[in-house]
Amino acid sequence: MNLPVSTPFTVNGRSYHPPPRPVVVICLDGSADEYLNAAQVRGCMPNLQRMIVRGHRGVARGAMPSFTNVNNASLVTGVPPSVHGISGNFFYDAATDQEVMMNSATYLRTGTIPAGAAAAGRKVAVVTAKEKLRDILSHRLQGIAFSSEKANQAEIKTHGIRDVEKLVGHPAPPIYSAEASLYVLWAGVALLKNELADFLYLSTTDFIQHKYAPEAREALDFYAGIDRELGRLLELGATVGITADHGMNAKQKPNGEPNVIYLESLLVEKFGKGFRVILPITDPYVVHHGALGSFAVVYLPGSTRVDLIRAWLMDLPGITEVYDRPTAARKLELPADRLGDLVVLSARDVVIGRTPEHHDLKLLTGGLRSHGGHYEEMVPFIISEPLKLEYVSKANGDPRNFDIFDFVLNGANP
């Protein structure tokens, strides 16, 4: 096997110095530290344990809101949403007066690290579980990019690869399954083993974490499966970095019902018509969360006073933070032009909805686990190699999950 090139490259003002060995960065969607801890203490993740003993394990602060598109975009660009422009899975486009999915690279305002690595001569592959992420993550990439959800549709012209199912040795899995995530790692192993890539970004999905608590047998078996693939990546000589886009918490009442504040209904009841509540967690995967998360954006009718509505919202039980547009953009590092008049966050066990009619809760089985607020902001941050001294200091400060490529490419000391 020829050694991978180690030509430096710069993306969004940060220089990267890839080592002459395979590099794999993994986003374990929804993986709060509690999931890794539960699996480790029960002996389900021996390869992860070896990684931690040799390398580094800590925590990092994710981007807000703690949703998938926002944080995956941050991970592959190395910058917060205020720079790359992805403010949610879903937003209100005032220019077109439409509520739309933010899953197109046309909404991305920066270049990406995978594209920069490919331009510098690395063989790059991006594999994601959810098809909704592929366009953003593969923005301007000269390399391989496909999803496990649509693996059977990959073609050379559009994805940089074909016959993925033959390569991986498994058919494309259902998106609502543990295999949807494991397939991403199986593909990563196959790409490395067959020398089709030496610089990989692998992003899983959080179906298991939405459905099961950390100690559940299904969750433990899932993380044991992840660990087996970590072992194979390490055997292939890869430097591996692991983080997450967000954590996960139960959002339900003691009787098991979803603990929902229907914000648009309450605002209309109190102040009259004309309010629009946008839920940035909204995406096609409604079985995961029913479009219920702990972060909402509110658009007010014409002359309504922002300070009056903000004060009223702050008095609602279960609401923890309410910011006007400039304050939210500054404190939460968000693009102001893609926010409403107010940004609202809820408590650890509370989600925000629009109206009861807007959400089909029959699709949620076994209770509601979700994310979006500050309570899901802190995530694992793991590097398979020891850190250079200056990066030990950075790791002990306030690392961000979107520093992961910096730590793997510049801070690891193999």
C-alpha positions as CSV (number, residue, x, y, z in Angstrom):
1,M,0.0,0.0,0.0
2,N,1.3,3.4,-1.0
3,L,1.4,5.9,1.9
4,P,-1.3,8.7,1.7
5,V,0.0,12.1,0.7
6,S,0.6,14.5,3.5
7,T,0.3,17.8,1.7
8,P,-1.1,20.6,4.0
9,F,-4.2,22.4,3.0
10,T,-6.3,25.3,4.4
11,V,-10.0,25.5,4.8
12,N,-11.9,28.4,6.4
13,G,-8.8,30.0,7.7
14,R,-7.4,26.9,9.5
15,S,-4.5,24.9,8.2
16,Y,-4.5,21.2,8.3
17,H,-1.5,18.8,8.1
18,P,-2.7,15.3,7.4
19,P,-0.4,12.4,8.5
20,P,0.9,9.9,5.9
21,R,-1.5,7.3,7.1
22,P,-5.3,6.8,6.9
23,V,-7.5,9.2,8.8
24,V,-11.1,8.5,9.9
25,V,-13.3,11.0,11.6
26,I,-16.6,9.6,12.9
27,C,-19.7,11.4,14.0
28,L,-21.7,9.0,16.2
29,D,-25.1,10.7,15.9
30,G,-26.9,11.2,19.2
31,S,-24.1,9.6,21.3
32,A,-24.3,11.3,24.6
33,D,-21.4,10.2,26.9
34,E,-23.9,8.1,28.9
35,Y,-24.1,5.7,25.9
36,L,-20.4,5.1,25.8
37,N,-20.2,4.9,29.6
38,A,-22.9,2.3,29.8
39,A,-21.4,0.2,27.0
40,Q,-17.9,0.4,28.4
41,V,-18.7,-0.5,32.0
42,R,-20.4,-3.6,30.7
43,G,-17.4,-4.6,28.6
44,C,-19.1,-4.0,25.3
45,M,-16.4,-1.7,23.8
46,P,-12.9,-3.1,24.4
47,N,-11.5,-1.4,21.3
48,L,-12.8,2.0,22.4
49,Q,-11.2,1.3,25.8
50,R,-7.8,0.7,24.1
51,M,-8.2,3.9,22.1
52,I,-8.8,5.9,25.3
53,V,-5.8,4.3,27.1
54,R,-3.5,5.1,24.3
55,G,-5.1,8.4,23.1
56,H,-7.5,10.9,24.5
57,R,-11.0,10.9,25.8
58,G,-12.8,14.1,26.8
59,V,-15.9,16.1,26.0
60,A,-16.5,19.0,23.6
61,R,-19.2,21.6,23.2
62,G,-21.3,21.2,20.1
63,A,-22.9,23.8,17.9
64,M,-26.3,25.2,18.7
65,P,-29.0,24.2,18.0
66,S,-28.0,20.7,18.9
67,F,-29.4,19.1,15.7
68,T,-27.9,16.9,13.0
69,N,-27.5,19.2,10.0
70,V,-26.1,22.0,12.0
71,N,-23.4,20.0,13.7
72,N,-22.5,17.8,10.8
73,A,-22.0,21.0,8.7
74,S,-19.8,22.4,11.5
75,L,-17.8,19.1,11.8
76,V,-16.9,19.2,8.1
77,T,-16.2,22.9,7.9
78,G,-14.4,23.5,11.2
79,V,-16.5,26.6,12.0
80,P,-19.8,27.5,13.8
81,P,-23.2,28.0,12.0
82,S,-22.7,31.8,12.0
83,V,-20.0,31.1,9.4
84,H,-21.2,28.1,7.4
85,G,-24.9,29.2,7.4
86,I,-26.7,25.9,8.2
87,S,-29.0,26.9,11.1
88,G,-31.2,23.8,11.4
89,N,-32.6,20.8,9.6
90,F,-35.5,23.1,8.5
91,F,-36.1,26.8,8.3
92,Y,-38.3,29.6,7.0
93,D,-36.9,31.2,3.9
94,A,-38.2,34.7,4.1
95,A,-37.1,35.5,0.6
96,T,-39.4,32.8,-0.9
97,D,-41.9,32.8,1.9
98,Q,-41.5,29.0,2.2
99,E,-40.7,26.6,5.1
100,V,-38.1,24.3,3.6
101,M,-35.6,21.6,4.4
102,M,-32.0,22.9,4.8
103,N,-30.4,19.8,3.3
104,S,-28.9,21.3,0.2
105,A,-25.3,22.5,-0.3
106,T,-26.8,25.7,-1.8
107,Y,-27.4,26.8,1.8
108,L,-23.7,26.2,2.8
109,R,-21.6,29.4,2.8
110,T,-18.1,27.9,3.2
111,G,-15.9,25.2,1.8
112,T,-15.4,21.8,3.6
113,I,-12.5,19.9,5.0
114,P,-13.1,16.8,2.9
115,A,-13.1,18.8,-0.3
116,G,-9.9,20.6,0.8
117,A,-8.2,17.3,1.6
118,A,-9.3,15.9,-1.8
119,A,-7.9,18.9,-3.6
120,A,-4.6,18.4,-1.7
121,G,-4.4,14.8,-3.1
122,R,-6.0,12.6,-0.5
123,K,-8.4,9.9,-1.5
124,V,-11.5,11.1,0.3
125,A,-14.8,9.3,1.1
126,V,-17.8,10.7,2.9
127,V,-20.4,8.1,4.1
128,T,-23.5,9.1,5.9
129,A,-26.5,7.1,7.1
130,K,-29.1,9.7,6.2
131,E,-29.4,10.7,2.5
132,K,-30.5,14.2,3.7
133,L,-26.9,15.0,4.6
134,R,-25.0,13.7,1.6
135,D,-25.3,16.9,-0.5
136,I,-24.0,19.2,2.3
137,L,-21.2,16.9,3.3
138,S,-20.0,16.3,-0.2
139,H,-20.1,19.9,-1.3
140,R,-17.5,20.4,-4.1
141,L,-15.9,17.1,-3.2
142,Q,-13.8,15.3,-5.8
143,G,-14.2,11.9,-4.2
144,I,-16.7,9.3,-3.0
145,A,-19.9,10.2,-1.2
146,F,-23.0,8.1,-0.5
147,S,-25.5,7.2,2.2
148,S,-26.3,3.8,3.6
149,E,-30.0,4.8,3.1
150,K,-29.5,5.0,-0.7
151,A,-26.4,2.8,-1.1
152,N,-28.0,0.8,-3.8
153,Q,-28.4,4.0,-5.9
154,A,-24.8,5.1,-5.9
155,E,-23.2,5.7,-9.4
156,I,-19.7,6.8,-10.5
157,K,-21.0,10.1,-12.0
158,T,-23.0,11.2,-9.0
159,H,-21.4,9.4,-6.0
160,G,-17.8,8.6,-7.1
161,I,-18.5,4.9,-6.7
162,R,-20.9,2.1,-7.7
163,D,-21.7,-1.4,-6.6
164,V,-21.6,-0.3,-2.9
165,E,-23.6,-3.2,-1.7
166,K,-21.1,-5.6,-3.3
167,L,-18.2,-3.7,-1.8
168,V,-19.7,-3.7,1.7
169,G,-21.1,-7.2,1.5
170,H,-24.6,-6.1,2.7
171,P,-27.7,-4.7,1.1
172,A,-28.7,-1.2,1.8
173,P,-30.5,-1.3,5.2
174,P,-33.7,0.3,6.4
175,I,-33.1,3.8,7.8
176,Y,-35.1,2.9,10.9
177,S,-32.6,0.3,12.1
178,A,-29.3,-0.1,13.9
179,E,-27.9,-1.4,10.6
180,A,-28.3,2.0,9.0
181,S,-25.5,3.2,11.2
182,L,-23.4,0.1,11.3
183,Y,-23.5,0.1,7.5
184,V,-21.6,3.4,7.5
185,L,-18.8,1.8,9.5
186,W,-18.8,-1.4,7.4
187,A,-18.5,0.8,4.4
188,G,-15.6,2.8,5.9
189,V,-13.7,-0.4,6.7
190,A,-14.3,-1.7,3.1
191,L,-13.2,1.5,1.5
192,L,-9.9,1.5,3.6
193,K,-9.3,-2.2,3.1
194,N,-9.7,-1.9,-0.7
195,E,-7.6,1.3,-0.8
196,L,-10.4,3.3,-2.3
197,A,-10.0,6.0,0.4
198,D,-7.5,7.1,2.9
199,F,-9.4,10.2,4.4
200,L,-12.9,9.4,5.6
201,Y,-15.8,11.2,7.3
202,L,-18.4,8.7,8.6
203,S,-21.7,10.0,10.0
204,T,-24.2,7.6,11.6
205,T,-27.9,8.1,12.5
206,D,-29.5,8.3,15.9
207,F,-32.5,5.9,15.5
208,I,-31.2,3.8,18.4
209,Q,-30.6,6.7,20.8
210,H,-34.1,8.2,20.1
211,K,-35.6,4.8,20.8
212,Y,-33.5,3.3,23.7
213,A,-31.9,4.5,26.9
214,P,-28.2,3.9,27.3
215,E,-28.6,0.8,29.5
216,A,-31.1,-0.9,27.2
217,R,-29.9,-4.2,25.7
218,E,-30.6,-2.9,22.2
219,A,-28.3,0.1,22.8
220,L,-25.6,-2.0,24.3
221,D,-25.6,-4.4,21.4
222,F,-25.5,-1.5,19.0
223,Y,-22.4,0.0,20.6
224,A,-20.8,-3.4,20.7
225,G,-21.3,-3.5,16.9
226,I,-19.7,0.0,16.6
227,D,-16.8,-1.2,18.7
228,R,-16.1,-4.2,16.4
229,E,-15.7,-1.8,13.4
230,L,-13.5,0.6,15.4
231,G,-11.2,-2.4,16.0
232,R,-11.0,-3.0,12.2
233,L,-10.3,0.6,11.4
234,L,-7.5,0.6,13.9
235,E,-6.1,-2.7,12.5
236,L,-6.0,-1.0,9.1
237,G,-3.6,1.7,10.5
238,A,-6.1,4.6,10.8
239,T,-5.9,7.5,13.1
240,V,-9.5,7.7,14.4
241,G,-11.3,10.7,15.8
242,I,-14.8,10.3,17.3
243,T,-17.3,12.9,18.4
244,A,-21.1,13.4,18.1
245,D,-23.5,16.0,16.7
246,H,-25.6,16.1,19.9
247,G,-26.6,14.1,22.9
248,M,-30.0,12.7,23.8
249,N,-32.4,13.0,26.7
250,A,-35.9,11.6,27.6
251,K,-38.5,14.3,27.0
252,Q,-41.6,12.9,28.7
253,K,-43.8,13.1,31.7
254,P,-43.9,10.5,34.5
255,N,-46.7,8.7,32.7
256,G,-44.6,8.3,29.6
257,E,-46.4,10.9,27.5
258,P,-44.3,13.4,25.5
259,N,-43.7,16.6,27.6
260,V,-44.6,19.1,24.9
261,I,-45.2,22.9,25.0
262,Y,-47.3,23.7,21.9
263,L,-45.8,27.2,21.5
264,E,-47.7,28.4,18.4
265,S,-51.1,27.4,20.0
266,L,-50.2,29.2,23.2
267,L,-49.1,32.4,21.4
268,V,-52.2,32.5,19.3
269,E,-54.4,31.9,22.3
270,K,-52.8,34.7,24.3
271,F,-52.0,37.3,21.6
272,G,-54.0,36.5,18.5
273,K,-53.2,35.2,15.0
274,G,-50.1,35.8,12.9
275,F,-47.4,33.9,14.9
276,R,-45.3,31.4,13.0
277,V,-43.2,28.8,15.0
278,I,-40.5,27.0,13.2
279,L,-39.0,23.8,14.6
280,P,-35.5,23.3,13.1
281,I,-35.4,19.6,14.2
282,T,-38.0,18.9,11.4
283,D,-36.8,16.4,8.9
284,P,-38.1,13.4,7.0
285,Y,-37.4,11.0,9.8
286,V,-40.5,11.6,11.9
287,V,-40.4,8.2,13.6
288,H,-37.2,9.4,15.4
289,H,-38.7,12.4,17.1
290,G,-42.0,13.5,15.7
291,A,-40.5,16.9,14.8
292,L,-40.3,17.7,18.5
293,G,-37.1,19.1,20.0
294,S,-35.9,21.6,22.6
295,F,-35.3,24.6,20.2
296,A,-37.7,26.8,18.3
297,V,-37.7,29.9,16.2
298,V,-40.6,32.4,16.4
299,Y,-41.8,34.9,13.8
300,L,-44.0,37.6,15.2
301,P,-46.9,39.4,13.6
302,G,-46.1,42.9,12.1
303,S,-46.0,45.4,15.0
304,T,-45.9,43.0,17.9
305,R,-43.4,44.0,20.6
306,V,-40.5,41.6,20.9
307,D,-39.8,42.5,24.5
308,L,-43.4,41.8,25.5
309,I,-43.5,38.4,23.9
310,R,-40.1,37.5,25.2
311,A,-41.0,38.4,28.8
312,W,-44.2,36.3,28.6
313,L,-42.4,33.3,27.1
314,M,-39.8,33.4,29.9
315,D,-42.6,33.0,32.4
316,L,-43.8,29.7,30.8
317,P,-42.9,26.6,32.9
318,G,-40.4,24.5,30.9
319,I,-39.0,27.4,28.9
320,T,-35.4,28.2,29.9
321,E,-34.1,30.8,27.4
322,V,-35.6,33.3,25.1
323,Y,-33.4,35.5,22.9
324,D,-34.2,38.2,20.4
325,R,-32.6,37.8,16.9
326,P,-29.3,39.8,17.5
327,T,-28.7,38.2,20.9
328,A,-29.4,34.7,19.6
329,A,-27.0,35.2,16.7
330,R,-24.3,36.4,19.1
331,K,-24.7,34.0,22.0
332,L,-25.5,30.9,20.0
333,E,-23.2,31.6,17.0
334,L,-26.1,31.5,14.5
335,P,-26.6,33.3,11.1
336,A,-28.9,36.2,11.9
337,D,-30.6,36.3,8.5
338,R,-31.8,32.7,9.0
339,L,-33.4,33.3,12.4
340,G,-36.9,34.6,13.4
341,D,-37.7,37.4,15.8
342,L,-37.2,35.2,18.8
343,V,-35.3,32.0,19.6
344,V,-36.7,29.8,22.4
345,L,-35.1,26.9,24.2
346,S,-36.7,24.4,26.7
347,A,-35.7,22.4,29.7
348,R,-33.9,19.1,29.8
349,D,-37.1,17.0,29.8
350,V,-39.3,19.3,27.7
351,V,-39.8,19.7,23.9
352,I,-41.4,22.5,21.9
353,G,-44.1,21.9,19.3
354,R,-46.2,24.1,17.1
355,T,-49.8,22.9,17.5
356,P,-51.2,19.5,18.6
357,E,-52.5,19.0,15.0
358,H,-49.0,19.6,13.5
359,H,-47.5,16.5,15.2
360,D,-48.5,12.9,14.7
361,L,-47.5,11.4,18.0
362,K,-48.9,8.0,17.1
363,L,-45.6,7.4,15.3
364,L,-43.7,7.6,18.6
365,T,-43.5,4.3,20.4
366,G,-41.8,3.6,23.7
367,G,-41.7,7.3,24.8
368,L,-39.9,10.4,23.4
369,R,-36.2,10.9,23.5
370,S,-34.9,14.0,21.7
371,H,-32.5,16.9,21.6
372,G,-31.9,20.5,20.4
373,G,-31.1,22.5,23.5
374,H,-28.1,23.1,25.7
375,Y,-28.8,19.9,27.6
376,E,-27.6,17.9,24.6
377,E,-24.8,20.3,23.7
378,M,-21.9,18.4,25.3
379,V,-20.6,15.4,23.4
380,P,-17.8,12.8,23.5
381,F,-14.4,13.8,22.0
382,I,-12.0,10.9,21.4
383,I,-8.7,10.7,19.6
384,S,-7.0,7.3,19.0
385,E,-3.5,8.7,19.4
386,P,-1.8,10.7,22.2
387,L,-2.1,14.5,21.9
388,K,0.7,17.0,21.4
389,L,1.3,19.1,24.4
390,E,-0.4,22.2,23.0
391,Y,-3.5,20.1,22.2
392,V,-3.6,18.7,25.7
393,S,-4.0,22.2,26.8
394,K,-6.7,22.9,24.2
395,A,-8.6,19.7,25.2
396,N,-8.6,20.9,28.8
397,G,-10.1,24.2,27.8
398,D,-13.3,24.6,25.8
399,P,-12.9,22.4,22.7
400,R,-15.7,22.3,20.2
401,N,-16.9,19.2,18.4
402,F,-16.0,20.9,15.2
403,D,-12.4,21.0,16.2
404,I,-12.2,17.3,15.6
405,F,-10.3,17.4,12.3
406,D,-7.9,19.9,13.8
407,F,-7.1,17.5,16.6
408,V,-6.9,14.5,14.4
409,L,-4.8,16.1,11.6
410,N,-2.8,18.6,13.6
411,G,-2.9,17.5,17.2
412,A,-2.4,13.7,17.2
413,N,1.1,12.5,18.0
414,P,1.2,8.9,16.6
